[in-house]
Amino acid sequence: MSDPNAIEKRIELKAPVSRVWRALTDYREFGKWFRVKLDGPFVPGQVSRGQMTYPGYEHVRWEAVVQKMEHERLFSFTWPHPKSFEKSAAPQDYSGEPTTLVEFRLEQTAGGTLLVVTESGFDKLPEDRRLDAFRRNEGGWTEQMKNIEGYISKNHVAQKS
């Protein structure tokens, strides 16, 4: 039975675990497929900051706290769910906002790597924004799975030749 407070997406990527791991945890590569310009490397226990580059969301500041980086197995972070992502003249402060946990799990398969992305903790969000956040991220993760698949496919082939 699936958790009604979690989103889970699965995709098999035709690349070794080491290649998928690099696409997830190298902040420059992550930024290319996720469409965010990050200020620096991911470090467990530290805040990752940057600016979204996804069309329509360029005004949104990226902020996440890196939780775990278990080499070629698990990468996770928490990120905030503000009341609104609308443009504002004031800088965004997400420090008091509720968060969800995003986990990327990798598993070697005969054809490459199984990537499982889970975002959980929507039940911690205020009820008035829970459903919107869930729907927005459900669609967002569907898109991001396509993005990483395209990125890995394009860049894995380029590195082989």
Backbone as JSON, one array per atom type, in Angstrom:
{
  "sequence": "MSDPNAIEKRIELKAPVSRVWRALTDYREFGKWFRVKLDGPFVPGQVSRGQMTYPGYEHVRWEAVVQKMEHERLFSFTWPHPKSFEKSAAPQDYSGEPTTLVEFRLEQTAGGTLLVVTESGFDKLPEDRRLDAFRRNEGGWTEQMKNIEGYISKNHVAQKS",
  "N": [[0.84, -1.18, 0.0], [0.56, 2.2, -0.85], [1.9, 5.26, 0.49], [-0.22, 7.87, 1.32], [0.78, 10.36, 1.81], [3.05, 10.71, 0.4], [5.07, 10.95, -2.54], [6.07, 8.85, -5.12], [8.37, 8.0, -7.59], [9.6, 6.0, -10.23], [12.27, 4.94, -12.31], [14.07, 3.26, -14.83], [17.31, 3.69, -15.73], [19.54, 3.72, -18.44], [22.38, 3.38, -17.71], [25.4, 3.09, -15.77], [25.37, 2.77, -12.15], [27.26, 4.5, -11.01], [27.38, 6.6, -12.84], [24.78, 7.69, -12.77], [24.71, 8.43, -10.1], [26.59, 10.5, -10.1], [25.25, 12.38, -11.7], [23.21, 13.04, -9.99], [24.46, 14.0, -7.64], [26.61, 15.72, -8.17], [26.77, 19.06, -8.07], [26.76, 20.77, -10.29], [26.0, 19.13, -12.45], [23.52, 18.2, -11.5], [22.17, 20.62, -11.49], [21.93, 21.12, -14.25], [20.06, 19.19, -15.32], [17.94, 19.41, -13.51], [17.33, 22.02, -13.63], [18.37, 24.33, -12.18], [20.5, 26.78, -10.83], [23.04, 26.23, -8.84], [24.79, 27.37, -5.9], [27.02, 26.05, -4.9], [28.78, 22.93, -4.04], [26.97, 19.96, -2.91], [26.66, 19.25, 0.5], [26.42, 17.13, 3.21], [24.28, 17.99, 5.9], [24.43, 20.67, 5.46], [23.11, 23.76, 4.09], [21.93, 24.0, 0.83], [22.04, 26.33, -1.71], [20.61, 28.36, -4.33], [19.44, 29.4, -7.57], [16.42, 28.96, -9.26], [16.15, 27.89, -12.65], [14.24, 27.02, -14.25], [11.78, 27.53, -16.71], [9.47, 30.08, -16.04], [9.75, 29.85, -13.35], [11.97, 31.24, -12.62], [12.25, 33.24, -10.77], [12.22, 32.01, -8.34], [13.9, 31.09, -5.46], [16.26, 28.57, -4.78], [16.48, 26.41, -2.09], [17.67, 24.05, 0.07], [18.2, 21.53, 2.55], [20.81, 19.43, 2.79], [20.6, 16.08, 3.58], [21.49, 13.25, 3.58], [24.22, 11.53, 2.03], [24.9, 8.76, 0.82], [27.21, 6.99, -0.62], [26.65, 6.27, -3.96], [24.2, 5.12, -3.42], [22.17, 6.45, -1.79], [20.8, 9.66, -1.81], [19.72, 12.51, -0.19], [17.53, 15.22, 0.72], [15.97, 17.93, 2.51], [13.36, 20.2, 1.77], [11.76, 23.42, 1.6], [8.26, 24.34, 1.75], [6.84, 26.97, 0.83], [4.12, 29.3, 1.33], [3.54, 30.57, -1.04], [4.81, 30.77, -4.4], [4.95, 33.0, -5.82], [6.12, 35.97, -7.51], [8.02, 38.36, -5.69], [8.93, 41.46, -4.19], [10.52, 41.49, -1.97], [13.3, 39.63, -0.59], [13.18, 36.06, -0.53], [12.44, 34.24, 2.38], [12.8, 31.22, 3.67], [13.11, 29.98, 6.05], [11.27, 29.53, 8.17], [9.42, 27.86, 7.1], [7.42, 24.87, 6.53], [8.77, 21.61, 5.76], [9.48, 19.01, 3.31], [10.77, 15.7, 2.75], [13.08, 14.66, 0.37], [14.14, 11.87, -1.36], [16.58, 10.15, -3.17], [17.07, 7.07, -4.41], [19.3, 4.53, -5.42], [19.74, 1.63, -7.41], [21.41, -1.1, -8.72], [20.7, -2.62, -11.84], [20.04, -5.2, -14.32], [19.95, -3.87, -16.74], [21.03, -1.38, -16.2], [20.5, 1.22, -14.1], [18.21, 1.47, -11.46], [16.33, 4.14, -10.53], [14.8, 5.53, -7.81], [12.69, 7.95, -6.74], [11.51, 9.56, -3.94], [9.26, 11.64, -2.31], [8.39, 12.71, 0.77], [6.28, 13.4, 3.66], [4.25, 15.22, 3.36], [2.09, 15.41, 5.02], [2.92, 17.0, 7.07], [2.65, 19.55, 6.23], [0.75, 22.62, 6.33], [-2.77, 22.24, 6.3], [-4.18, 23.82, 4.45], [-2.45, 24.17, 2.32], [-1.47, 21.74, 1.58], [-2.62, 19.9, -0.4], [-2.28, 21.33, -2.83], [0.53, 21.58, -2.89], [1.26, 18.88, -3.01], [0.08, 18.08, -5.47], [1.42, 19.84, -7.26], [4.1, 19.01, -6.95], [3.9, 16.32, -7.58], [3.41, 16.4, -10.36], [5.71, 17.79, -11.01], [7.8, 15.99, -10.33], [7.3, 13.98, -12.16], [8.0, 15.28, -14.52], [10.71, 15.84, -13.91], [11.83, 13.3, -13.85], [11.77, 12.62, -16.53], [13.51, 14.58, -17.39], [16.0, 13.85, -16.14], [16.37, 11.38, -17.3], [16.66, 12.04, -20.04], [18.94, 13.65, -19.84], [20.89, 11.87, -18.79], [20.9, 9.94, -20.82], [21.75, 11.41, -23.08], [24.24, 12.5, -22.18], [25.62, 10.26, -21.25], [26.03, 8.7, -23.5], [27.59, 10.48, -24.96], [29.9, 10.5, -23.43], [30.88, 7.97, -23.75], [31.81, 7.75, -26.38]],
  "CA": [[0.0, 0.0, 0.0], [1.39, 3.4, -0.93], [1.68, 6.3, 1.5], [-0.94, 8.99, 0.72], [1.52, 11.59, 2.08], [4.33, 10.61, -0.29], [5.12, 10.78, -3.99], [7.17, 7.96, -5.51], [8.58, 7.84, -9.03], [10.65, 5.02, -10.53], [12.69, 4.89, -13.7], [15.31, 2.55, -15.07], [18.19, 4.47, -16.6], [20.51, 2.87, -19.12], [23.72, 3.86, -17.34], [25.82, 2.5, -14.5], [25.03, 3.48, -10.92], [28.22, 5.58, -10.79], [27.02, 7.73, -13.72], [23.55, 8.28, -12.24], [25.1, 9.06, -8.85], [27.24, 11.78, -10.42], [24.22, 13.3, -12.18], [22.42, 13.44, -8.83], [25.18, 14.61, -6.52], [27.49, 16.8, -8.6], [25.83, 20.18, -8.1], [26.67, 21.34, -11.65], [25.19, 18.21, -13.26], [22.16, 18.28, -10.95], [21.61, 21.88, -11.97], [21.6, 21.05, -15.68], [18.81, 18.47, -15.59], [16.88, 19.87, -12.61], [17.12, 23.42, -14.01], [18.66, 25.22, -11.06], [21.91, 27.17, -10.75], [23.4, 26.11, -7.43], [25.94, 28.17, -5.49], [28.18, 25.22, -4.58], [28.55, 21.49, -3.89], [26.1, 19.41, -1.87], [27.4, 18.8, 1.68], [25.47, 16.7, 4.23], [24.12, 18.86, 7.05], [24.51, 22.08, 5.09], [22.08, 24.3, 3.21], [22.27, 24.2, -0.58], [21.3, 27.49, -2.2], [20.78, 28.67, -5.73], [18.33, 30.06, -8.25], [15.77, 28.12, -10.26], [16.26, 28.35, -14.04], [13.09, 26.42, -14.94], [10.93, 28.6, -17.25], [8.32, 30.45, -15.22], [10.13, 29.79, -11.93], [13.28, 31.87, -12.49], [12.22, 34.12, -9.6], [12.19, 31.19, -7.13], [15.2, 30.76, -4.87], [16.41, 27.18, -4.36], [17.07, 26.23, -0.78], [17.43, 22.7, 0.57], [19.2, 21.08, 3.51], [21.27, 18.08, 2.42], [20.5, 15.17, 4.71], [22.4, 12.09, 3.47], [24.89, 11.19, 0.78], [25.48, 7.43, 1.0], [27.82, 6.82, -1.94], [26.03, 5.46, -5.01], [23.03, 4.43, -2.88], [21.11, 7.33, -1.31], [21.03, 11.11, -1.7], [18.46, 13.06, 0.28], [17.5, 16.58, 1.25], [14.66, 18.49, 2.84], [13.17, 21.52, 1.17], [10.59, 24.1, 2.15], [7.03, 24.55, 0.98], [6.26, 28.27, 1.21], [2.71, 29.51, 1.0], [3.43, 31.0, -2.42], [6.03, 30.92, -5.2], [4.75, 34.18, -6.66], [7.18, 36.97, -7.47], [7.92, 39.29, -4.58], [10.03, 42.43, -4.15], [11.38, 41.14, -0.83], [13.97, 38.33, -0.72], [12.42, 34.97, 0.07], [12.99, 33.63, 3.58], [12.11, 29.94, 3.83], [13.55, 29.37, 7.3], [10.17, 29.1, 9.04], [8.43, 27.09, 6.33], [7.45, 23.42, 6.7], [9.57, 20.94, 4.73], [9.3, 17.6, 2.98], [12.02, 14.97, 2.53], [13.25, 14.09, -0.96], [15.16, 10.82, -1.35], [16.93, 9.5, -4.43], [17.69, 5.77, -4.12], [19.84, 3.89, -6.61], [19.9, 0.19, -7.33], [21.91, -1.64, -9.99], [19.83, -3.59, -12.52], [20.71, -5.81, -15.47], [20.02, -2.9, -17.84], [21.59, -0.1, -15.8], [20.25, 1.68, -12.73], [16.86, 1.84, -11.05], [16.29, 5.34, -9.71], [13.53, 5.71, -7.12], [12.6, 9.24, -6.07], [10.39, 9.63, -3.02], [9.12, 12.86, -1.52], [7.46, 12.36, 1.85], [6.08, 14.38, 4.73], [3.24, 16.21, 3.02], [1.17, 15.53, 6.15], [3.45, 18.03, 7.96], [2.31, 20.86, 5.68], [-0.58, 23.1, 6.75], [-3.83, 21.64, 5.49], [-4.62, 24.69, 3.36], [-1.53, 24.13, 1.17], [-1.02, 20.35, 1.39], [-3.05, 19.33, -1.68], [-1.62, 22.06, -3.92], [1.95, 21.2, -2.88], [1.34, 17.5, -3.47], [-0.21, 18.06, -6.92], [2.5, 20.54, -7.97], [5.3, 18.19, -6.94], [3.61, 15.08, -8.33], [3.68, 16.73, -11.76], [7.11, 18.19, -11.11], [8.68, 14.81, -10.34], [7.11, 13.3, -13.46], [8.84, 16.04, -15.45], [12.13, 15.7, -13.57], [12.27, 11.95, -14.24], [12.05, 12.73, -17.97], [14.72, 15.41, -17.53], [17.23, 13.11, -15.82], [16.52, 10.33, -18.31], [17.22, 12.68, -21.22], [20.29, 14.11, -19.51], [21.77, 10.69, -18.68], [20.99, 9.33, -22.14], [22.57, 12.29, -23.93], [25.59, 12.67, -21.66], [26.27, 8.97, -21.09], [26.48, 8.31, -24.85], [28.66, 11.39, -25.34], [31.11, 10.17, -22.7], [31.37, 6.67, -24.23], [32.48, 7.84, -27.67]],
  "C": [[0.89, 1.24, 0.0], [0.96, 4.42, 0.12], [0.96, 7.47, 0.84], [-0.24, 10.34, 0.95], [2.88, 11.59, 1.41], [4.11, 10.45, -1.8], [6.28, 9.84, -4.27], [7.18, 7.82, -7.02], [9.75, 6.89, -9.23], [10.98, 5.08, -12.01], [13.97, 4.08, -13.79], [16.1, 3.32, -16.11], [19.26, 3.55, -17.18], [21.93, 3.42, -18.95], [24.1, 3.21, -16.02], [25.45, 3.39, -13.31], [25.97, 4.68, -10.72], [27.88, 6.81, -11.64], [25.78, 8.45, -13.21], [23.86, 9.02, -10.94], [25.71, 10.43, -9.12], [26.23, 12.8, -10.9], [23.36, 13.83, -11.04], [23.2, 14.31, -7.85], [26.23, 15.64, -6.91], [26.57, 18.0, -8.82], [25.69, 20.81, -9.49], [25.8, 20.46, -12.55], [23.74, 18.23, -12.8], [21.46, 19.51, -11.5], [21.18, 21.84, -13.42], [20.27, 20.36, -15.91], [17.65, 18.95, -14.72], [16.46, 21.31, -12.91], [17.18, 24.34, -12.8], [20.15, 25.55, -11.1], [22.28, 27.22, -9.28], [24.69, 26.85, -7.13], [27.19, 27.33, -5.21], [27.79, 23.77, -4.36], [27.56, 21.14, -2.77], [26.99, 18.88, -0.73], [26.38, 18.39, 2.73], [25.49, 17.64, 5.44], [24.16, 20.34, 6.73], [23.38, 22.47, 4.13], [22.67, 24.46, 1.81], [21.4, 25.35, -1.08], [21.56, 27.7, -3.68], [19.54, 29.36, -6.26], [17.73, 29.12, -9.28], [15.97, 28.74, -11.65], [15.12, 27.78, -14.88], [12.17, 27.54, -15.42], [9.66, 28.83, -16.41], [8.63, 30.47, -13.73], [11.48, 30.44, -11.67], [13.38, 32.79, -11.27], [12.31, 33.34, -8.27], [13.62, 30.83, -6.7], [15.17, 29.3, -4.46], [17.06, 27.17, -2.98], [16.68, 24.84, -0.29], [18.53, 22.37, 1.57], [19.55, 19.64, 3.15], [21.27, 17.21, 3.67], [21.54, 14.06, 4.65], [22.99, 12.0, 2.07], [25.62, 9.87, 1.03], [25.91, 6.98, -0.39], [27.13, 5.78, -2.83], [24.82, 4.66, -4.52], [21.89, 5.37, -2.55], [21.6, 8.77, -1.23], [19.7, 11.69, -1.25], [18.63, 14.49, 0.79], [16.08, 16.92, 1.66], [14.58, 19.84, 2.17], [11.84, 22.09, 1.61], [9.42, 24.17, 1.17], [6.39, 25.86, 1.44], [4.81, 28.37, 0.76], [2.54, 29.86, -0.48], [4.8, 31.05, -3.09], [5.92, 32.14, -6.11], [5.9, 35.17, -6.48], [6.92, 37.96, -6.34], [9.12, 40.23, -4.63], [11.02, 42.09, -3.03], [12.06, 39.79, -1.08], [13.16, 37.25, 0.02], [13.16, 34.41, 1.28], [12.17, 32.37, 3.86], [12.36, 29.3, 5.19], [12.41, 28.88, 8.2], [9.14, 28.23, 8.34], [8.54, 25.59, 6.62], [8.18, 22.77, 5.52], [9.07, 19.51, 4.46], [10.69, 17.02, 2.73], [12.02, 14.38, 1.13], [14.4, 13.09, -0.89], [15.33, 10.26, -2.76], [17.65, 8.21, -4.06], [18.11, 5.12, -5.43], [20.03, 2.4, -6.37], [20.36, -0.3, -8.71], [20.91, -2.67, -10.53], [20.62, -4.18, -13.69], [20.89, -4.81, -16.6], [20.63, -1.56, -17.46], [21.34, 0.21, -14.34], [18.78, 1.99, -12.53], [16.99, 3.05, -10.14], [14.88, 5.45, -9.13], [13.6, 7.05, -6.37], [11.34, 9.23, -5.21], [10.41, 10.99, -2.33], [8.04, 12.58, -0.49], [7.33, 13.5, 2.85], [5.06, 15.44, 4.4], [2.23, 16.41, 4.15], [1.65, 16.57, 7.17], [3.12, 19.45, 7.47], [0.95, 21.31, 6.21], [-1.64, 22.59, 5.77], [-4.22, 22.5, 4.29], [-3.65, 24.71, 2.16], [-1.05, 22.73, 0.82], [-1.37, 19.8, 0.0], [-2.38, 20.01, -2.86], [-0.15, 21.66, -4.02], [2.12, 19.79, -3.43], [1.13, 17.43, -4.99], [0.92, 18.7, -7.72], [3.74, 19.64, -8.06], [5.11, 16.85, -7.63], [3.91, 15.3, -9.81], [5.14, 17.1, -11.98], [8.05, 17.0, -11.17], [8.5, 13.99, -11.61], [8.0, 13.96, -14.5], [10.33, 15.83, -15.17], [12.67, 14.31, -13.92], [12.58, 11.93, -15.74], [13.34, 13.52, -18.18], [15.99, 14.62, -17.25], [17.45, 11.98, -16.83], [17.15, 10.9, -19.58], [18.66, 13.11, -21.0], [21.26, 12.94, -19.48], [21.97, 10.07, -20.07], [21.93, 10.12, -23.04], [24.03, 12.32, -23.47], [26.33, 11.35, -21.45], [26.82, 8.51, -22.44], [27.67, 9.17, -25.26], [29.97, 11.01, -24.65], [31.71, 8.84, -23.18], [32.21, 6.83, -25.49], [33.75, 8.63, -27.63]]
}
